[in-house]
Amino acid sequence: MAIPGSIFTVLADQDRFERPVTFLNGQFNTKVSGTDTGGALCMIDTVRTRRGGPPLHFHYEQDELFFVQEGDFRFLIGEELFELGPGDFIFGPRRIPHAFANLSETGRLMIAFQPAGTMEAFFAAGLRDPNSEAFRELSRAHGMEVVGPPLAL
């Protein structure tokens, strides 16, 4: 169990707790857990091994922050479409519908949630079909609402 305020390192391509998760189209490595920050923040390094991404959704109580590390990504936040590459950042405010898609064969995206909420448990569920009713139910259970399909490539 992490102790809030502790100093720690997480090496490249490693998970904070040595439990990487496979979710949707890639591997998710927790870098900063909500347990590290008293629930204030979690950060997850996602290595996307296929094109695509999650369905259009919004978070009731969390802002979502995205930093593109590798590859090219398309983002829809609200009604605005963005094409971002390595080094680019975009902020997704809570309650604003958003989706993104990896446009490359592989891509890497650092995602942060503020506050952390239960996002780590959401990803640990390991669902891979974003069009399923199970995905919608899991999303609701973790403070999100799916409001549309994944972005077209």
C-alpha positions in Angstrom: 0.0 0.0 0.0 1.3 3.4 -1.0 1.8 6.0 1.7 0.6 9.5 0.6 3.6 11.9 0.5 6.2 9.1 0.0 9.0 9.6 -2.5 9.2 6.9 -5.2 10.4 6.3 -8.7 8.8 4.3 -11.5 11.2 3.3 -14.3 10.4 3.5 -18.0 8.0 0.9 -19.2 7.3 -0.2 -15.6 4.1 -0.1 -13.5 4.1 1.6 -10.1 2.9 -1.7 -8.5 4.4 -4.1 -11.0 0.8 -4.9 -12.2 0.5 -3.5 -15.8 -3.0 -3.6 -17.2 -4.1 -4.5 -20.7 -7.1 -2.3 -21.6 -8.7 -1.5 -25.0 -5.8 -1.1 -27.4 -2.8 -1.2 -25.2 -0.9 -1.6 -22.0 -1.5 0.7 -19.1 1.2 1.4 -16.5 0.3 3.4 -13.4 3.0 5.9 -12.7 1.2 7.9 -9.9 -1.6 6.2 -8.0 -4.5 7.9 -6.3 -3.2 6.1 -3.2 0.1 8.1 -3.5 -1.8 11.4 -3.6 -4.6 10.9 -1.2 -7.0 10.6 -4.2 -5.9 14.0 -5.7 -4.3 12.6 -8.9 -3.4 9.5 -10.8 -1.2 9.3 -13.9 -1.1 6.4 -16.3 1.3 5.8 -19.1 -0.5 4.0 -22.0 1.3 2.2 -24.8 -1.1 1.9 -27.6 -0.4 -1.2 -29.7 -3.3 -0.7 -32.2 -5.1 2.2 -33.8 -8.3 3.5 -32.2 -9.4 4.5 -28.7 -12.3 4.8 -26.3 -15.8 5.8 -27.1 -17.0 9.4 -26.7 -17.6 9.8 -22.9 -17.4 12.3 -20.1 -16.4 12.2 -16.4 -18.8 13.7 -13.9 -16.1 14.6 -11.3 -12.7 14.5 -13.0 -10.6 16.5 -15.4 -8.5 14.4 -17.8 -5.1 15.5 -19.1 -3.3 14.0 -22.1 0.3 14.3 -23.0 1.3 12.7 -26.4 4.7 11.0 -26.0 4.9 9.0 -29.3 2.7 8.7 -32.4 -0.2 10.8 -33.7 -3.5 11.1 -32.0 -6.9 12.7 -32.9 -8.9 14.2 -30.0 -12.5 15.4 -29.9 -13.2 17.5 -26.9 -16.6 19.1 -26.9 -17.2 19.9 -30.5 -13.5 20.7 -31.4 -11.3 18.3 -33.2 -7.5 18.3 -32.6 -4.6 16.4 -34.3 -1.7 16.1 -31.9 1.8 14.6 -32.0 4.8 14.0 -29.7 5.2 16.7 -27.1 1.7 18.0 -27.5 -0.7 18.3 -24.6 -4.5 18.8 -24.3 -6.8 19.3 -21.3 -10.2 17.6 -21.1 -12.4 19.4 -18.5 -14.9 17.3 -16.5 -18.4 17.0 -17.8 -17.3 17.8 -21.4 -17.6 14.8 -23.8 -14.3 13.7 -25.2 -12.7 10.8 -27.2 -9.3 10.2 -28.8 -7.8 7.8 -31.2 -4.3 6.6 -31.8 -3.7 7.1 -35.6 -0.3 5.4 -35.6 0.5 1.7 -35.6 1.9 2.3 -32.1 1.5 5.4 -29.9 2.2 6.4 -26.3 0.0 8.7 -24.3 0.4 9.8 -20.7 -3.0 10.4 -19.1 -3.7 12.0 -15.8 -7.0 12.2 -13.9 -7.7 14.9 -11.3 -9.0 13.9 -8.9 -8.0 10.2 -9.2 -11.4 8.8 -8.5 -11.6 5.1 -9.3 -9.9 5.2 -12.7 -7.3 2.6 -11.7 -10.0 0.1 -10.8 -11.8 0.9 -14.1 -8.8 0.0 -16.1 -8.0 -3.0 -14.0 -11.4 -4.5 -15.1 -9.7 -5.1 -18.5 -12.7 -4.7 -20.7 -11.7 -4.5 -24.4 -15.0 -3.9 -26.3 -15.8 -0.2 -26.0 -19.1 -0.8 -27.8 -20.5 -3.3 -25.3 -23.1 -2.7 -22.7 -20.7 -4.1 -20.1 -18.3 -1.2 -21.0 -21.1 1.3 -20.5 -22.1 -0.2 -17.2 -18.5 -0.3 -16.0 -18.1 3.4 -17.0 -21.1 4.4 -15.0 -19.9 2.5 -12.0 -16.7 4.7 -12.2 -18.2 8.1 -12.7 -18.3 8.3 -16.5 -21.0 8.3 -19.1 -20.5 6.9 -22.6 -22.3 9.2 -25.0 -21.1 8.1 -28.4 -19.0 5.8 -30.5 -15.1 5.8 -30.7 -13.7 8.3 -33.2 -13.5 7.3 -36.8 -10.0 6.8 -38.0 
